[in-house]
Amino acid sequence: MNRKDAKDAKDSPEFLCVGSIIIDDIVYPDGRTAMAVLGGGGVHTAAGMAVWGERAGLLACAGPDMPGEVMARLERDFDLRGLVHLEMPQARAWQLFEWDGKRTEISRVEHFEPFLSGPHPESVPEEFLGARGLTVLRDAAEMRRWREKFPRAALLWEPEQAYMSPENRAEFREALPLADVVSPNLLEARLVYGLDDPGALVRAMLEDGAGIAALRLGEAGSLVGQRGRGELIAIPAVPVAEVVDQTGAGNTYCGAFLVGWLRTGDLREAGIYGAVAASFSLEEVGVLNPARAGLAEAREGRKKLIVDRKS
């Protein structure tokens, strides 16, 4: 191995995030706006990893008109060697919030779908192929393709929200054995299985072949189980003084959960990693800022809050 190869191997990210970059123009119920806010599921997931000190490789698509301040932040926080540059305007959308928390997304560009479906596994740079873990925010067919590309990495599958519907029930269940971890939210899992009880949903995903199921329950936290292990573990949410923006908290949880699982091999610890990262996401508009002052100290303090509640 020459010096350049050695440097590239050393600098290769341990974690990858397959997802999207979206520029959000937010309109709040009281008429306030926040324009050109960094968003997208892939970025939120990578930010969850960054809370725990990981500089994740971002596998996403970018347009030539990406705002300069947004690109500067992406370059600061993530490894962008996996970006695929498209010759079309960057995905951008209105995010309209109602008083009850409902959010309506309206695309502001003609070509939105390519940013949601790409990139594809064949575009992965060679130096990313040794990653230990990756998160995939895609449907079952695309998740299968990423599994084939990374047969030895730990794969966390976060199914796309639009995909989680009764008509996709059989396909979803058939794909579960390919996932080391699957993490839908409660509504999504209910739509697929037709069950209401969170415990029954976690057990159903494990019985269908998922190695680990981490069911996200919003303000109720998460419920986690592992195949072959009878106990389900309830992870409480970290209370925050004010919820500023719920968008992306679930993605953030997923990224942090995978980091926690591969670092510790402990389900409860992994869930705590996810809950802590999600709490920071709730406090900021758009993607959380991993460079915020005092993050490491606050992170450890919030982790202790959960541990103390379980002791």
Residue pairs with C-beta under 8 A, 6 or more apart in sequence:
1 9
8 127
9 127
9 130
11 79
11 127
12 57
12 127
12 128
12 130
12 131
13 54
13 55
13 56
13 57
13 79
13 128
13 131
14 54
14 131
14 132
14 133
14 262
15 49
15 54
15 56
15 57
15 131
15 132
15 133
15 134
15 135
15 255
15 258
15 259
16 56
16 57
16 58
16 59
16 82
16 128
16 131
16 133
16 134
16 135
16 150
16 153
17 42
17 43
17 45
17 46
17 49
17 56
17 57
17 58
17 59
17 60
17 134
17 135
17 137
17 255
18 42
18 59
18 60
18 119
18 134
18 135
18 136
18 137
18 138
18 146
19 40
19 41
19 42
19 43
19 44
19 45
19 46
19 58
19 59
19 60
19 135
19 137
19 251
20 40
20 41
20 42
20 43
20 60
20 61
20 91
20 115
20 116
20 137
21 38
21 39
21 40
21 42
21 43
21 58
21 60
21 61
21 62
21 66
21 74
21 90
21 91
21 115
22 39
22 40
22 91
22 92
22 93
22 115
23 36
23 37
23 38
23 39
23 66
23 67
23 70
23 90
23 91
23 92
23 93
24 34
24 37
24 38
24 39
24 92
24 93
24 95
24 247
24 286
25 33
25 34
25 35
25 36
25 37
25 92
25 93
25 94
25 95
25 108
26 33
26 34
26 35
26 37
26 94
26 95
26 97
26 245
26 285
26 286
27 33
27 94
27 95
27 96
27 97
28 34
28 97
29 97
29 98
29 99
34 285
34 286
36 67
36 69
36 70
37 285
37 286
38 70
38 73
38 74
38 286
38 287
39 95
39 247
39 248
39 286
39 287
40 60
40 91
40 115
40 287
41 137
41 158
41 248
41 251
42 58
42 59
42 60
42 137
42 251
43 58
43 60
43 74
43 78
43 248
43 287
44 247
44 248
44 249
44 251
44 252
44 255
44 281
44 287
44 288
45 56
45 135
45 137
45 158
45 251
45 252
45 254
45 255
46 56
46 58
46 77
46 78
46 255
47 77
47 248
47 252
47 255
47 277
47 281
47 287
47 288
47 290
48 251
48 252
48 253
48 254
48 255
48 256
48 257
48 259
48 274
48 277
48 278
48 281
48 288
49 56
49 255
49 256
49 258
49 259
50 56
50 77
50 78
50 290
51 252
51 256
51 276
51 277
51 280
51 288
51 290
51 295
51 299
52 256
52 259
52 260
52 263
52 273
52 277
52 299
54 259
55 77
55 78
55 79
56 78
56 79
56 255
57 78
57 79
57 81
57 82
57 128
57 131
58 74
58 78
58 79
58 80
58 82
58 83
59 82
59 83
59 119
59 123
59 124
59 128
59 134
60 82
60 83
60 84
60 115
60 118
60 119
61 83
61 84
61 85
61 86
61 91
61 114
61 115
61 118
61 119
62 71
62 83
62 84
62 85
62 86
62 90
63 85
63 86
63 87
63 88
63 89
63 90
63 91
63 115
64 85
64 87
64 89
64 90
65 89
65 90
66 90
74 80
76 291
77 290
77 291
81 125
81 127
81 128
82 119
82 123
82 124
82 125
82 128
84 118
84 119
84 123
86 114
86 115
86 118
88 109
88 110
88 111
88 114
89 109
89 110
89 111
90 109
90 115
91 107
91 109
91 112
91 115
91 116
92 107
92 108
92 109
93 105
93 106
93 107
93 108
93 112
94 104
94 105
94 106
94 108
95 103
95 104
95 105
95 247
96 103
96 104
96 105
96 106
97 103
98 104
101 246
103 247
117 138
117 142
120 142
120 145
121 145
121 146
121 148
121 149
124 149
129 149
129 150
131 150
131 153
132 153
132 154
132 262
133 153
133 154
133 155
133 156
133 258
133 259
133 261
133 262
134 146
134 150
134 153
134 154
134 155
134 156
135 155
135 156
135 157
135 158
135 254
135 255
135 258
136 142
136 143
136 146
136 155
136 156
136 157
136 158
137 158
137 160
137 251
138 146
138 157
138 159
138 160
139 159
139 160
139 163
139 168
140 159
140 163
140 168
140 171
140 172
140 174
140 175
141 171
143 155
143 157
143 159
143 175
143 178
143 179
144 175
144 178
146 155
147 155
147 178
147 179
154 180
154 181
154 258
154 261
154 262
155 178
155 179
155 180
155 181
156 179
156 180
156 181
156 182
156 183
156 254
156 257
156 258
157 175
157 178
157 179
157 181
157 182
157 183
158 182
158 183
158 184
158 250
158 251
158 254
159 172
159 182
159 184
159 188
161 185
161 188
163 172
164 172
164 184
164 188
164 189
164 191
164 192
165 191
165 192
166 191
166 192
166 194
168 192
169 192
169 193
172 192
173 192
173 208
173 209
176 182
176 205
176 208
176 209
176 210
177 208
177 209
177 210
179 210
179 211
180 211
180 212
181 210
181 211
181 212
181 213
181 214
181 257
181 258
181 261
182 205
182 210
182 212
182 213
182 214
183 213
183 214
183 215
183 216
183 250
183 253
183 254
183 257
184 192
184 215
184 216
185 215
185 216
185 217
185 218
185 250
186 198
186 201
186 215
186 216
186 217
186 218
189 195
189 201
189 205
189 215
190 196
190 201
193 200
193 201
193 204
195 201
195 204
198 215
198 217
198 223
199 223
199 232
201 213
201 215
202 213
202 215
202 223
202 224
202 225
202 232
203 225
203 232
205 213
205 215
206 213
206 225
206 226
206 227
209 227
210 227
211 226
211 227
212 224
212 225
212 226
212 227
212 261
212 267
213 224
213 225
214 222
214 223
214 224
214 253
214 254
214 257
214 270
214 271
214 274
215 222
215 223
215 224
216 222
216 250
216 253
217 223
217 237
218 237
219 237
220 236
220 237
221 234
221 235
221 236
221 237
221 271
221 275
222 234
222 235
222 237
222 253
222 271
222 274
222 275
223 232
223 233
223 234
223 235
224 232
224 233
224 234
224 235
224 267
224 268
224 270
224 271
225 231
225 232
225 233
225 267
226 267
233 267
233 268
233 271
235 268
235 271
235 272
235 274
235 275
235 306
236 275
236 306
236 309
236 310
237 275
237 278
237 279
238 275
238 276
238 278
238 279
238 302
238 305
238 306
239 279
239 305
240 279
240 282
240 283
241 283
242 283
243 282
243 283
244 282
244 283
244 284
244 285
245 281
245 282
245 284
245 285
245 286
246 282
247 286
248 281
248 286
248 287
249 278
249 281
249 282
250 278
252 274
252 277
252 278
252 280
252 281
252 288
253 274
253 275
253 277
253 278
254 274
255 277
256 273
256 274
256 276
256 277
256 278
257 270
257 271
257 273
257 274
258 270
259 273
260 266
260 269
260 270
260 271
260 272
260 273
260 274
261 267
261 269
261 270
261 273
263 269
263 273
264 270
268 310
272 303
272 306
272 307
273 303
275 302
275 306
276 299
276 302
276 303
276 306
277 288
279 302
280 288
280 292
280 295
280 298
280 299
281 287
281 288
